[in-house]
Amino acid sequence: MNATISREQLNELTEVIEDSVQFICDQEMISGEKAWAVLECLAIAKQAELSGVI
């Protein structure tokens, strides 16, 4: 597994995530602040899962 990503890959990933957050906020009337807080929690949990902590 490659531990680094290119600037292009980072930009693509960022765009996909931001578009997804905007979509769900618009569709479900969720605040952006709340959606990003949920995403942060999910990211922390996923990192723990991938590293074998949970």
VMD Tcl script that builds the backbone (N, CA, C; Angstrom):
set m [mol new atoms 162]
animate dup $m
set s [atomselect $m all]
$s set {name element resname resid chain x y z} {
  {N N MET 1 A 0.848 -1.179 0.000}
  {CA C MET 1 A 0.000 0.000 0.000}
  {C C MET 1 A 0.890 1.238 0.000}
  {N N ASN 2 A 0.526 2.212 -0.814}
  {CA C ASN 2 A 1.268 3.461 -0.900}
  {C C ASN 2 A 0.773 4.414 0.188}
  {N N ALA 3 A 1.675 4.865 1.053}
  {CA C ALA 3 A 1.299 5.722 2.187}
  {C C ALA 3 A 1.171 7.190 1.795}
  {N N THR 4 A 1.529 7.532 0.585}
  {CA C THR 4 A 1.423 8.923 0.145}
  {C C THR 4 A 0.442 9.022 -1.017}
  {N N ILE 5 A -0.110 10.216 -1.183}
  {CA C ILE 5 A -0.976 10.467 -2.332}
  {C C ILE 5 A -0.489 11.722 -3.035}
  {N N SER 6 A -0.762 11.798 -4.296}
  {CA C SER 6 A -0.341 12.956 -5.084}
  {C C SER 6 A -1.272 14.136 -4.817}
  {N N ARG 7 A -0.845 15.298 -5.221}
  {CA C ARG 7 A -1.672 16.502 -5.094}
  {C C ARG 7 A -2.975 16.312 -5.867}
  {N N GLU 8 A -2.886 15.706 -7.035}
  {CA C GLU 8 A -4.080 15.455 -7.855}
  {C C GLU 8 A -5.052 14.514 -7.132}
  {N N GLN 9 A -4.523 13.461 -6.532}
  {CA C GLN 9 A -5.375 12.535 -5.780}
  {C C GLN 9 A -6.004 13.226 -4.574}
  {N N LEU 10 A -5.235 14.054 -3.884}
  {CA C LEU 10 A -5.762 14.807 -2.748}
  {C C LEU 10 A -6.884 15.730 -3.188}
  {N N ASN 11 A -6.677 16.429 -4.289}
  {CA C ASN 11 A -7.709 17.329 -4.802}
  {C C ASN 11 A -8.983 16.572 -5.168}
  {N N GLU 12 A -8.836 15.425 -5.813}
  {CA C GLU 12 A -9.995 14.617 -6.204}
  {C C GLU 12 A -10.738 14.107 -4.973}
  {N N LEU 13 A -10.004 13.595 -4.006}
  {CA C LEU 13 A -10.625 13.096 -2.775}
  {C C LEU 13 A -11.349 14.217 -2.036}
  {N N THR 14 A -10.714 15.369 -1.931}
  {CA C THR 14 A -11.325 16.519 -1.264}
  {C C THR 14 A -12.607 16.931 -1.969}
  {N N GLU 15 A -12.570 16.986 -3.286}
  {CA C GLU 15 A -13.746 17.379 -4.065}
  {C C GLU 15 A -14.907 16.404 -3.863}
  {N N VAL 16 A -14.608 15.116 -3.886}
  {CA C VAL 16 A -15.655 14.105 -3.697}
  {C C VAL 16 A -16.276 14.229 -2.307}
  {N N ILE 17 A -15.446 14.385 -1.292}
  {CA C ILE 17 A -15.956 14.496 0.078}
  {C C ILE 17 A -16.782 15.764 0.239}
  {N N GLU 18 A -16.261 16.899 -0.229}
  {CA C GLU 18 A -16.996 18.161 -0.088}
  {C C GLU 18 A -18.322 18.124 -0.841}
  {N N ASP 19 A -18.326 17.551 -2.037}
  {CA C ASP 19 A -19.573 17.434 -2.803}
  {C C ASP 19 A -20.579 16.543 -2.078}
  {N N SER 20 A -20.097 15.450 -1.499}
  {CA C SER 20 A -20.987 14.537 -0.771}
  {C C SER 20 A -21.583 15.202 0.459}
  {N N VAL 21 A -20.764 15.936 1.203}
  {CA C VAL 21 A -21.262 16.636 2.390}
  {C C VAL 21 A -22.286 17.686 1.980}
  {N N GLN 22 A -21.995 18.444 0.944}
  {CA C GLN 22 A -22.937 19.462 0.486}
  {C C GLN 22 A -24.255 18.821 0.047}
  {N N PHE 23 A -24.178 17.709 -0.662}
  {CA C PHE 23 A -25.382 17.026 -1.134}
  {C C PHE 23 A -26.262 16.594 0.035}
  {N N ILE 24 A -25.677 15.912 1.020}
  {CA C ILE 24 A -26.487 15.422 2.139}
  {C C ILE 24 A -27.026 16.577 2.971}
  {N N CYS 25 A -26.261 17.639 3.106}
  {CA C CYS 25 A -26.752 18.815 3.842}
  {C C CYS 25 A -27.959 19.417 3.128}
  {N N ASP 26 A -27.873 19.539 1.816}
  {CA C ASP 26 A -28.981 20.093 1.034}
  {C C ASP 26 A -30.201 19.173 1.057}
  {N N GLN 27 A -29.986 17.871 0.910}
  {CA C GLN 27 A -31.087 16.911 0.832}
  {C C GLN 27 A -31.781 16.702 2.175}
  {N N GLU 28 A -31.013 16.673 3.233}
  {CA C GLU 28 A -31.551 16.317 4.549}
  {C C GLU 28 A -31.641 17.501 5.510}
  {N N MET 29 A -31.321 18.688 5.019}
  {CA C MET 29 A -31.372 19.899 5.843}
  {C C MET 29 A -30.521 19.751 7.114}
  {N N ILE 30 A -29.313 19.231 6.938}
  {CA C ILE 30 A -28.353 19.077 8.028}
  {C C ILE 30 A -27.364 20.233 7.930}
  {N N SER 31 A -26.993 20.797 9.066}
  {CA C SER 31 A -26.029 21.895 9.028}
  {C C SER 31 A -24.663 21.365 8.596}
  {N N GLY 32 A -23.923 22.200 7.904}
  {CA C GLY 32 A -22.577 21.832 7.488}
  {C C GLY 32 A -21.691 21.534 8.680}
  {N N GLU 33 A -21.836 22.323 9.737}
  {CA C GLU 33 A -21.031 22.104 10.941}
  {C C GLU 33 A -21.288 20.712 11.514}
  {N N LYS 34 A -22.547 20.318 11.583}
  {CA C LYS 34 A -22.899 18.992 12.115}
  {C C LYS 34 A -22.364 17.894 11.199}
  {N N ALA 35 A -22.532 18.060 9.901}
  {CA C ALA 35 A -22.069 17.038 8.957}
  {C C ALA 35 A -20.557 16.848 9.046}
  {N N TRP 36 A -19.811 17.941 9.140}
  {CA C TRP 36 A -18.357 17.828 9.237}
  {C C TRP 36 A -17.925 17.229 10.567}
  {N N ALA 37 A -18.670 17.493 11.646}
  {CA C ALA 37 A -18.371 16.878 12.946}
  {C C ALA 37 A -18.581 15.365 12.880}
  {N N VAL 38 A -19.663 14.939 12.224}
  {CA C VAL 38 A -19.919 13.508 12.052}
  {C C VAL 38 A -18.811 12.879 11.219}
  {N N LEU 39 A -18.425 13.543 10.146}
  {CA C LEU 39 A -17.364 13.031 9.284}
  {C C LEU 39 A -16.049 12.898 10.052}
  {N N GLU 40 A -15.758 13.865 10.912}
  {CA C GLU 40 A -14.550 13.795 11.736}
  {C C GLU 40 A -14.580 12.554 12.633}
  {N N CYS 41 A -15.713 12.307 13.286}
  {CA C CYS 41 A -15.850 11.128 14.151}
  {C C CYS 41 A -15.687 9.837 13.355}
  {N N LEU 42 A -16.295 9.795 12.183}
  {CA C LEU 42 A -16.171 8.609 11.332}
  {C C LEU 42 A -14.723 8.380 10.909}
  {N N ALA 43 A -14.013 9.459 10.581}
  {CA C ALA 43 A -12.616 9.344 10.163}
  {C C ALA 43 A -11.742 8.822 11.305}
  {N N ILE 44 A -11.966 9.329 12.504}
  {CA C ILE 44 A -11.196 8.868 13.665}
  {C C ILE 44 A -11.467 7.393 13.929}
  {N N ALA 45 A -12.731 7.007 13.875}
  {CA C ALA 45 A -13.093 5.605 14.099}
  {C C ALA 45 A -12.500 4.701 13.022}
  {N N LYS 46 A -12.532 5.136 11.780}
  {CA C LYS 46 A -11.989 4.328 10.681}
  {C C LYS 46 A -10.480 4.168 10.824}
  {N N GLN 47 A -9.780 5.232 11.224}
  {CA C GLN 47 A -8.334 5.129 11.429}
  {C C GLN 47 A -8.018 4.138 12.542}
  {N N ALA 48 A -8.798 4.160 13.613}
  {CA C ALA 48 A -8.601 3.213 14.710}
  {C C ALA 48 A -8.859 1.786 14.237}
  {N N GLU 49 A -9.897 1.605 13.445}
  {CA C GLU 49 A -10.211 0.282 12.905}
  {C C GLU 49 A -9.088 -0.231 12.012}
  {N N LEU 50 A -8.606 0.620 11.122}
  {CA C LEU 50 A -7.562 0.208 10.185}
  {C C LEU 50 A -6.240 -0.098 10.877}
  {N N SER 51 A -5.988 0.560 12.011}
  {CA C SER 51 A -4.739 0.314 12.732}
  {C C SER 51 A -4.872 -0.805 13.762}
  {N N GLY 52 A -6.066 -1.401 13.850}
  {CA C GLY 52 A -6.273 -2.532 14.733}
  {C C GLY 52 A -6.601 -2.181 16.170}
  {N N VAL 53 A -6.854 -0.914 16.438}
  {CA C VAL 53 A -7.187 -0.488 17.797}
  {C C VAL 53 A -8.574 -0.976 18.182}
  {N N ILE 54 A -9.495 -0.923 17.233}
  {CA C ILE 54 A -10.855 -1.414 17.492}
  {C C ILE 54 A -11.228 -2.460 16.458}
}
mol reanalyze $m
mol bondsrecalc $m
mol representation Tube
mol addrep $m
